[in-house]
Amino acid sequence: MASATEFELQYGAHNYHPLAVELTRGEGCYLWDTSGRRYLDMMSAYSAVSFGHSNPVLVNVLTRQAARLAITSRAFFTDQLGPFLKDLCEVTGMDRALPMNTGAEAVETAIKAARKWAYKVKNVPEGRAEIVVCDGNFAGRTTTIVGFSSEAQYRDGFGPFAPGFRSVPFGDAQALEAAITPHTAAFLVEPIQGEAGIIVPREGYLAECAAICRRHHVLLICDEVQTGLGRTGKLLASQHEGVRPDAITLGKALGGGLLPVSAFLARAEVMEVFQPGDHGSTFGGNPLGAAVGRAALKMLVDDRLAERAAQMGALLSEGLAQLESPMIRDIRGKGLLWGVDLDPRYASARKTCETLLRHGILSKDTHETVVRFAPPLVITAEQIASALAAIGQAFGELTRCAGDARSVKAEPVAA
Ligand SMILES: Cc1ncc(COP(=O)(O)O)c(C=O)c1O
């Protein structure tokens, strides 16, 4: 009988290239495949599973709320949305929140808000608003968003694209200032670039960008879909630089690892540009997502998961450095968001992930040379130690294989 994987390959679009493992169950930091083998999840669904798989507290909130009231649309008030938005604003220090579902939708919301703010508040001539973004950005897969990507594959075949974006090198505050014109509405930036390969800008960069934006009356919008909610060791990654952006986007972990829940948050002056009918989503702000999102925020704060990410992240990054593997060119990250840049003479990132899989570690390559390690924030010191042992074994195996391959190649061919 055909397996679920075979059905997926036969009936699905091939827009992903998954590792050869068929998962069926998750609990905490572990996942199990259909043959019963257990893996340590060092990737957390691209940072969406911060609270661990099937977190019992969140599952309880989900099931109770699902049995009571799940979807109503925003045509009506519900008893769940208001308290969720209040908590979101209080936790992040923002004035207002607009709920959506996916990260890309939150970013689309940010783009619409920034443009409308430019026309209504900054008096940019209609149709001329510009948004500055960074080379290497990743903000999702809608046509507008891939239109301002610098990654050829994300754009290839999907044009024409929306105008109104300028891209500058990430980490270069002067380039931002040079790109600003009287028509610039916003600077949209990830505090740490995730999908680009966990790129951490130099210290002071975001604070300089914030000052430049203030000077030129340009909105600073931090895309914290991946870096937000404790992932980098602070509640928001922008807090590492003491920056309060004009607006932020959140997603991924906001759904507690159970549902897609995202939000665009902003200062009141920015959010007030939206009038009834300007923007919306059938599912955005639904009572089920609101209840789970609220419980996730509470857990994040009550269990001090941002601090935990900083502590566990130190163990992880120090342990990776102590491997002293010749394969490792660079270890980059903060909190529990790490990228290990590999020397391709030993193995590609893909091959490394395949080897890690055999050693019971789930991770994912990003680009050709970077393997990410971003486990759930609830990971324990013991689990990190066992992950490091397995990573050490996998890297040792790959290093030996590369050495053998080189010595075989170097041997003279027998006549
Ligand atoms: C910084 C950032 N913004 C936006 C997104 C898009 O989120 P989603 O895949 O939920 O649309 C991602 C996804 O990886 C992201 O890393």
The ligand as an SDF file (V2000), in Angstrom:
LIG
                    3D

 16 16  0  0  0  0  0  0  0  0999 V2000
   10.8830   37.3630    9.3000 C   0  0  0  0  0  0  0  0  0  0  0  0
    9.7410   36.6360    8.6620 C   0  0  0  0  0  0  0  0  0  0  0  0
    8.6690   37.3410    8.2620 N   0  0  0  0  0  0  0  0  0  0  0  0
    7.6160   36.7330    7.6940 C   0  0  0  0  0  0  0  0  0  0  0  0
    7.6010   35.3750    7.4910 C   0  0  0  0  0  0  0  0  0  0  0  0
    6.4300   34.7200    6.8160 C   0  0  0  0  0  0  0  0  0  0  0  0
    5.6770   33.9640    7.6840 O   0  0  0  0  0  0  0  0  0  0  0  0
    4.6220   32.8820    7.1270 P   0  0  0  0  0  0  0  0  0  0  0  0
    5.4180   31.7480    6.5520 O   0  0  0  0  0  0  0  0  0  0  0  0
    3.8180   32.4910    8.3240 O   0  0  0  0  0  0  0  0  0  0  0  0
    3.8040   33.5710    6.0730 O   0  0  0  0  0  0  0  0  0  0  0  0
    8.6930   34.6110    7.9000 C   0  0  0  0  0  0  0  0  0  0  0  0
    8.7130   33.1490    7.7030 C   0  0  0  0  0  0  0  0  0  0  0  0
    9.7120   32.4790    7.8360 O   0  0  0  0  0  0  0  0  0  0  0  0
    9.7940   35.2570    8.5070 C   0  0  0  0  0  0  0  0  0  0  0  0
   10.8800   34.5840    8.9000 O   0  0  0  0  0  0  0  0  0  0  0  0
  1  2  1  0
  2  3  1  0
  2 15  2  0
  3  4  2  0
  4  5  1  0
  5  6  1  0
  5 12  2  0
  6  7  1  0
  7  8  1  0
  8  9  2  0
  8 10  1  0
  8 11  1  0
 12 13  1  0
 12 15  1  0
 13 14  2  0
 15 16  1  0
M  END
$$$$
